[in-house]
Amino acid sequence: MQENDDQEEHRAKDIVRPRESTVDLPPADRIFTAPSRPIQIFSFAAILVGGLCGGLIGYAFTDLQCSESCTNLAGISAVVGALIGAGGVGVVSILVLRAMTEWRTNKKRSR
């Protein structure tokens, strides 16, 4: 019994407890406003359309280059094209959403 008590006491000494923070954080100078829900849905739809167009371009490009049946290669090209198309539109979409958020924040701050 004594050994268990000593082990528990030793374990309690090994635990490092964080000190309470006395540093006060400065007030935020920016108001965060997220893009509205319809704009987010439109952005998502644009990414899907970009992926679809990239997939069609990848498939058509490979299908035109092959003289025989190249369904596997055309399918792989379609997937790669879709990923590239969706990725490109996704990057542009994120940049646009961030810019819109910054514009709204600046408008609210100037009022």
CNS distance restraints for C-alpha pairs under 8 A (distance, minus, plus):
assign (resid   1 and name CA) (resid   5 and name CA) 6.49 0.50 0.50
assign (resid   2 and name CA) (resid   6 and name CA) 6.26 0.50 0.50
assign (resid   3 and name CA) (resid   7 and name CA) 6.12 0.50 0.50
assign (resid   4 and name CA) (resid   8 and name CA) 6.14 0.50 0.50
assign (resid   5 and name CA) (resid   9 and name CA) 6.13 0.50 0.50
assign (resid   6 and name CA) (resid  10 and name CA) 6.07 0.50 0.50
assign (resid   7 and name CA) (resid  11 and name CA) 6.12 0.50 0.50
assign (resid   8 and name CA) (resid  12 and name CA) 6.16 0.50 0.50
assign (resid   9 and name CA) (resid  13 and name CA) 6.46 0.50 0.50
assign (resid  10 and name CA) (resid  14 and name CA) 6.54 0.50 0.50
assign (resid  11 and name CA) (resid  15 and name CA) 6.65 0.50 0.50
assign (resid  30 and name CA) (resid 105 and name CA) 7.11 0.50 0.50
assign (resid  30 and name CA) (resid 109 and name CA) 7.80 0.50 0.50
assign (resid  31 and name CA) (resid 105 and name CA) 6.04 0.50 0.50
assign (resid  31 and name CA) (resid 108 and name CA) 7.90 0.50 0.50
assign (resid  31 and name CA) (resid 109 and name CA) 7.65 0.50 0.50
assign (resid  32 and name CA) (resid 101 and name CA) 7.70 0.50 0.50
assign (resid  32 and name CA) (resid 105 and name CA) 6.65 0.50 0.50
assign (resid  33 and name CA) (resid 101 and name CA) 6.08 0.50 0.50
assign (resid  33 and name CA) (resid 104 and name CA) 7.09 0.50 0.50
assign (resid  33 and name CA) (resid 105 and name CA) 6.54 0.50 0.50
assign (resid  34 and name CA) (resid 101 and name CA) 6.13 0.50 0.50
assign (resid  35 and name CA) (resid  39 and name CA) 6.45 0.50 0.50
assign (resid  35 and name CA) (resid  40 and name CA) 6.63 0.50 0.50
assign (resid  35 and name CA) (resid  97 and name CA) 6.58 0.50 0.50
assign (resid  35 and name CA) (resid 100 and name CA) 7.10 0.50 0.50
assign (resid  35 and name CA) (resid 101 and name CA) 6.08 0.50 0.50
assign (resid  36 and name CA) (resid  40 and name CA) 6.42 0.50 0.50
assign (resid  37 and name CA) (resid  41 and name CA) 6.20 0.50 0.50
assign (resid  38 and name CA) (resid  42 and name CA) 6.08 0.50 0.50
assign (resid  39 and name CA) (resid  43 and name CA) 6.10 0.50 0.50
assign (resid  40 and name CA) (resid  44 and name CA) 6.23 0.50 0.50
assign (resid  41 and name CA) (resid  45 and name CA) 6.15 0.50 0.50
assign (resid  42 and name CA) (resid  46 and name CA) 6.12 0.50 0.50
assign (resid  43 and name CA) (resid  47 and name CA) 6.35 0.50 0.50
assign (resid  43 and name CA) (resid  93 and name CA) 6.03 0.50 0.50
assign (resid  44 and name CA) (resid  48 and name CA) 6.39 0.50 0.50
assign (resid  45 and name CA) (resid  49 and name CA) 6.19 0.50 0.50
assign (resid  46 and name CA) (resid  50 and name CA) 6.03 0.50 0.50
assign (resid  46 and name CA) (resid  89 and name CA) 7.09 0.50 0.50
assign (resid  47 and name CA) (resid  51 and name CA) 6.17 0.50 0.50
assign (resid  47 and name CA) (resid  85 and name CA) 7.99 0.50 0.50
assign (resid  47 and name CA) (resid  86 and name CA) 5.16 0.50 0.50
assign (resid  47 and name CA) (resid  87 and name CA) 7.72 0.50 0.50
assign (resid  47 and name CA) (resid  89 and name CA) 5.43 0.50 0.50
assign (resid  47 and name CA) (resid  90 and name CA) 5.62 0.50 0.50
assign (resid  47 and name CA) (resid  93 and name CA) 7.72 0.50 0.50
assign (resid  48 and name CA) (resid  52 and name CA) 6.17 0.50 0.50
assign (resid  48 and name CA) (resid  86 and name CA) 6.49 0.50 0.50
assign (resid  49 and name CA) (resid  53 and name CA) 6.10 0.50 0.50
assign (resid  49 and name CA) (resid  86 and name CA) 7.73 0.50 0.50
assign (resid  50 and name CA) (resid  54 and name CA) 6.07 0.50 0.50
assign (resid  50 and name CA) (resid  82 and name CA) 7.41 0.50 0.50
assign (resid  50 and name CA) (resid  85 and name CA) 5.10 0.50 0.50
assign (resid  50 and name CA) (resid  86 and name CA) 5.02 0.50 0.50
assign (resid  50 and name CA) (resid  88 and name CA) 7.94 0.50 0.50
assign (resid  50 and name CA) (resid  89 and name CA) 5.97 0.50 0.50
assign (resid  51 and name CA) (resid  55 and name CA) 6.07 0.50 0.50
assign (resid  51 and name CA) (resid  81 and name CA) 7.41 0.50 0.50
assign (resid  51 and name CA) (resid  82 and name CA) 4.21 0.50 0.50
assign (resid  51 and name CA) (resid  83 and name CA) 6.19 0.50 0.50
assign (resid  51 and name CA) (resid  84 and name CA) 7.32 0.50 0.50
assign (resid  51 and name CA) (resid  85 and name CA) 4.75 0.50 0.50
assign (resid  51 and name CA) (resid  86 and name CA) 4.06 0.50 0.50
assign (resid  51 and name CA) (resid  87 and name CA) 7.73 0.50 0.50
assign (resid  52 and name CA) (resid  56 and name CA) 6.23 0.50 0.50
assign (resid  52 and name CA) (resid  82 and name CA) 5.92 0.50 0.50
assign (resid  52 and name CA) (resid  85 and name CA) 7.69 0.50 0.50
assign (resid  52 and name CA) (resid  86 and name CA) 7.83 0.50 0.50
assign (resid  53 and name CA) (resid  57 and name CA) 6.13 0.50 0.50
assign (resid  53 and name CA) (resid  82 and name CA) 6.99 0.50 0.50
assign (resid  53 and name CA) (resid  85 and name CA) 6.99 0.50 0.50
assign (resid  54 and name CA) (resid  58 and name CA) 6.08 0.50 0.50
assign (resid  54 and name CA) (resid  78 and name CA) 7.22 0.50 0.50
assign (resid  54 and name CA) (resid  81 and name CA) 4.50 0.50 0.50
assign (resid  54 and name CA) (resid  82 and name CA) 4.37 0.50 0.50
assign (resid  54 and name CA) (resid  83 and name CA) 7.36 0.50 0.50
assign (resid  54 and name CA) (resid  84 and name CA) 6.74 0.50 0.50
assign (resid  54 and name CA) (resid  85 and name CA) 4.56 0.50 0.50
assign (resid  54 and name CA) (resid  86 and name CA) 7.29 0.50 0.50
assign (resid  55 and name CA) (resid  59 and name CA) 6.08 0.50 0.50
assign (resid  55 and name CA) (resid  77 and name CA) 7.42 0.50 0.50
assign (resid  55 and name CA) (resid  78 and name CA) 4.15 0.50 0.50
assign (resid  55 and name CA) (resid  79 and name CA) 5.82 0.50 0.50
assign (resid  55 and name CA) (resid  80 and name CA) 7.13 0.50 0.50
assign (resid  55 and name CA) (resid  81 and name CA) 4.65 0.50 0.50
assign (resid  55 and name CA) (resid  82 and name CA) 3.99 0.50 0.50
assign (resid  55 and name CA) (resid  83 and name CA) 7.70 0.50 0.50
assign (resid  55 and name CA) (resid  85 and name CA) 7.50 0.50 0.50
assign (resid  56 and name CA) (resid  60 and name CA) 6.00 0.50 0.50
assign (resid  56 and name CA) (resid  78 and name CA) 6.22 0.50 0.50
assign (resid  56 and name CA) (resid  81 and name CA) 7.57 0.50 0.50
assign (resid  56 and name CA) (resid  82 and name CA) 7.66 0.50 0.50
assign (resid  57 and name CA) (resid  61 and name CA) 5.92 0.50 0.50
assign (resid  57 and name CA) (resid  78 and name CA) 7.16 0.50 0.50
assign (resid  57 and name CA) (resid  81 and name CA) 6.74 0.50 0.50
assign (resid  58 and name CA) (resid  62 and name CA) 6.32 0.50 0.50
assign (resid  58 and name CA) (resid  74 and name CA) 7.28 0.50 0.50
assign (resid  58 and name CA) (resid  77 and name CA) 4.92 0.50 0.50
assign (resid  58 and name CA) (resid  78 and name CA) 4.44 0.50 0.50
assign (resid  58 and name CA) (resid  79 and name CA) 7.54 0.50 0.50
assign (resid  58 and name CA) (resid  80 and name CA) 7.11 0.50 0.50
assign (resid  58 and name CA) (resid  81 and name CA) 4.76 0.50 0.50
assign (resid  58 and name CA) (resid  82 and name CA) 7.46 0.50 0.50
assign (resid  59 and name CA) (resid  63 and name CA) 5.95 0.50 0.50
assign (resid  59 and name CA) (resid  74 and name CA) 4.97 0.50 0.50
assign (resid  59 and name CA) (resid  75 and name CA) 6.36 0.50 0.50
assign (resid  59 and name CA) (resid  77 and name CA) 5.65 0.50 0.50
assign (resid  59 and name CA) (resid  78 and name CA) 4.44 0.50 0.50
assign (resid  59 and name CA) (resid  81 and name CA) 7.76 0.50 0.50
assign (resid  60 and name CA) (resid  64 and name CA) 5.98 0.50 0.50
assign (resid  60 and name CA) (resid  74 and name CA) 7.62 0.50 0.50
assign (resid  61 and name CA) (resid  65 and name CA) 6.44 0.50 0.50
assign (resid  62 and name CA) (resid  66 and name CA) 6.36 0.50 0.50
assign (resid  62 and name CA) (resid  73 and name CA) 7.14 0.50 0.50
assign (resid  62 and name CA) (resid  74 and name CA) 5.25 0.50 0.50
assign (resid  62 and name CA) (resid  77 and name CA) 6.65 0.50 0.50
assign (resid  63 and name CA) (resid  70 and name CA) 6.98 0.50 0.50
assign (resid  63 and name CA) (resid  71 and name CA) 7.87 0.50 0.50
assign (resid  63 and name CA) (resid  74 and name CA) 5.86 0.50 0.50
assign (resid  66 and name CA) (resid  70 and name CA) 6.29 0.50 0.50
assign (resid  70 and name CA) (resid  74 and name CA) 5.97 0.50 0.50
assign (resid  71 and name CA) (resid  75 and name CA) 5.94 0.50 0.50
assign (resid  72 and name CA) (resid  76 and name CA) 6.21 0.50 0.50
assign (resid  73 and name CA) (resid  77 and name CA) 6.11 0.50 0.50
assign (resid  74 and name CA) (resid  78 and name CA) 6.07 0.50 0.50
assign (resid  75 and name CA) (resid  79 and name CA) 6.33 0.50 0.50
assign (resid  76 and name CA) (resid  80 and name CA) 6.21 0.50 0.50
assign (resid  77 and name CA) (resid  81 and name CA) 5.91 0.50 0.50
assign (resid  78 and name CA) (resid  82 and name CA) 6.02 0.50 0.50
assign (resid  79 and name CA) (resid  83 and name CA) 6.22 0.50 0.50
assign (resid  80 and name CA) (resid  84 and name CA) 6.22 0.50 0.50
assign (resid  81 and name CA) (resid  85 and name CA) 5.96 0.50 0.50
assign (resid  82 and name CA) (resid  86 and name CA) 5.94 0.50 0.50
assign (resid  83 and name CA) (resid  87 and name CA) 5.86 0.50 0.50
assign (resid  84 and name CA) (resid  88 and name CA) 6.09 0.50 0.50
assign (resid  85 and name CA) (resid  89 and name CA) 6.24 0.50 0.50
assign (resid  86 and name CA) (resid  90 and name CA) 5.84 0.50 0.50
assign (resid  87 and name CA) (resid  91 and name CA) 6.23 0.50 0.50
assign (resid  88 and name CA) (resid  92 and name CA) 6.44 0.50 0.50
assign (resid  89 and name CA) (resid  93 and name CA) 5.92 0.50 0.50
assign (resid  90 and name CA) (resid  94 and name CA) 6.14 0.50 0.50
assign (resid  91 and name CA) (resid  95 and name CA) 6.32 0.50 0.50
assign (resid  92 and name CA) (resid  96 and name CA) 6.19 0.50 0.50
assign (resid  93 and name CA) (resid  97 and name CA) 6.16 0.50 0.50
assign (resid  94 and name CA) (resid  98 and name CA) 6.14 0.50 0.50
assign (resid  95 and name CA) (resid  99 and name CA) 6.17 0.50 0.50
assign (resid  96 and name CA) (resid 100 and name CA) 6.14 0.50 0.50
assign (resid  97 and name CA) (resid 101 and name CA) 6.19 0.50 0.50
assign (resid  98 and name CA) (resid 102 and name CA) 6.21 0.50 0.50
assign (resid  99 and name CA) (resid 103 and name CA) 6.18 0.50 0.50
assign (resid 100 and name CA) (resid 104 and name CA) 6.22 0.50 0.50
assign (resid 101 and name CA) (resid 105 and name CA) 6.14 0.50 0.50
assign (resid 102 and name CA) (resid 106 and name CA) 6.16 0.50 0.50
assign (resid 103 and name CA) (resid 107 and name CA) 6.24 0.50 0.50
assign (resid 104 and name CA) (resid 108 and name CA) 6.27 0.50 0.50
assign (resid 105 and name CA) (resid 109 and name CA) 6.15 0.50 0.50
assign (resid 106 and name CA) (resid 110 and name CA) 6.12 0.50 0.50
assign (resid 107 and name CA) (resid 111 and name CA) 6.51 0.50 0.50
